[in-house]
Amino acid sequence: MKKCLNLLALVLAMALVFTGCSLSDLGLKEEEPQLTGEVGDTFETMFFDFSVDEVSSPEEYDGYTPAEGNRLVVCKVTITNTFGEPLPMFDTDFQLQWGSGDEDYAWAVDAFNDSLMPLEWELLTGDTATYEMLFEAPADVDRFMLVYLEMYTDADGNDGEGDLYNVNFSV
């Protein structure tokens, strides 16, 4: 009986201590990370925060025109390094998708001006970079998603995958 009373007292004391505290006050996450969103949403990955700030579909981009049957899709992406050390970045970290088929995706066009995301670059600790990404997609598609898949190598040298982030939009 005494153990029961001690346990009850401990539970009541803990309830009083944590009254009014949220999980985030305790250093715990209140909800799962946002994995799907829209233009303007900020996503928190294990390495960086990112957002797709604007999307457009111009007829041409700095003299670049799409192949016949295609259209251009431009995504303006902002990335902030929250990892604590410099990050190697690649334009292939992001992919444009528009369907569930094996061929319903595109990689960014190689950078040919300073506004486009470089093929490979380094994002220093705490730094923020904003680049445009230029894609070619079928002309008859108007619903897209820009995706990012967390990929890493752990301390033991094992490759792993984390979360898949999707930014849905129409142009």
N, C-alpha and C positions, 0 to 999 in steps of 0.2 A: 504494500500500500504506500509506503514511504517513497519508493521508487516512482510510483505513479504520480504522486504529488510533486516530486522534484521535476519530473518530466513536464507536467502541466505548468509549473512555475517557469521553467525554461522556455516553453512555447509562448507563454504570455509575455515574458520579458522580451523575447525576440520580436513578437508582434508589436510591442510598444516601441522598440528601437527602430524598426523599419517602417512604422506608420508614417505615411507621407513621402516615403522614398520611392523613387521609380527605379527600374532596373538599371537605367543609365547612371543614376546616382551611385549605384553600387559597382560601376565599371562593367556592367553586363549589357549586351545588346538587347534592345526591346523587341526587335523584329529582324527577320531575315533581310539580307541585303536586297536592294531593288535590282532585279535582273532584267526587267523589261520596262521600257518607258518611251518617252516621246522627245522630240526636239526641245531643248531647253532644260531637260532633267539632268542632274549631276549624278553620276554613278561612282561608287567607291569600290575600287578593286583592291586586291592585295598589294598592288604596286603603285597605283596612281588613281587620282580622280579624273574623270573625263566627262565632257558634255559635247553633244552635237548642237551647236549654237544656231546654225542656219542651214537650210538646204535650198537648192535651186536646180533648174534644168534649162540652162541657156542654149541657144542655137549653136554658139561657138564659145570657146574659152581661150582668150589670149592667142587667137589665131588657130587654135586646135578645133577641128570639126569631127564629129563622129562618123564612123563607117556607115554605109548605106544600111538602113533597117535598124540603126541604133540611135540612141539619144544620149546626151550628156547628163550626168547627175553630179552635182558639186555638194560636198558636205564640209562645212566649216567646223573643225574639231578643236577643242581646248583641252589640254592635258596638264595636270599638276602632279609632280613627283611627290608622293607621300611616303615613300619606301624607306628613306633614311640613308640612301646611298645612290650614286649616279646610276641611271638606268639606260642600257642600250635599247634603242627604239628602232622600229622598222615600219615602213608603210604597210607591210603585210600583216601587222598586228591587227588591222581592221579589214573587214571584207564586206562588200555590198551584196545582199541577197534579196531575191524577189519571189522565190517559190520553194517547193520542197524537192524539186528534181536535182539530179546530180550535176547538172550544168546551169542551175539557176543562181549563179553568183558571178562576181567580177572582182578582180584586184584593181587597185588604183593605178592610173596611168603614171608612168615614171615622171618624176618631177622635172619640169623644164623651166621653172621660174622660182623666185624666192618665196612666193605665196604657197606653193604646193609642198606637202609633207615630203621631206627627203626620203630616199630609199632606205638609208640607215643614218641614225643620228644619236646623240647622247642627251638625255634630259637630266640635268644636275639636280642634286638634292634640294627640294623645296622650290625649284623653278617651275614656271608655267610657260607653255608654248601653245600658240594657236596657228594652225595650218589649215589650208583647204585640201581636200582630197577630191580628185577628178576621176570619175568612173564612166565607162560606156556600158549601157544596158539596152535591152530591146526597146524599140520605140513604142510598142503597144503596151508596155507595163507602166503603171503609175503608183504602185504600192511597193515600198522597199523597207529594208531594215539594214542598218549598219551594225555589224556584230563584232564583238571582241571576246576571245576565249583566253582565259588565264592559262598560261603554260609556264612551267618552271622546272628546275632541276634542284632536288633537295640536297642536304649536306652529305648524303651518302652517294650522290651521283645518279639517283633515280629520277627519271623524267615523270612529271605528273601534270594533270589537268585540274584546274579549279572551276570557277563558275563561268557560264556563258552569258554575256550581256547583250541585249538587243534594243536598239533604238528604232522604233517604227515611225514611218512617215510616208506621206504621199506628195508627189510633185507632178 
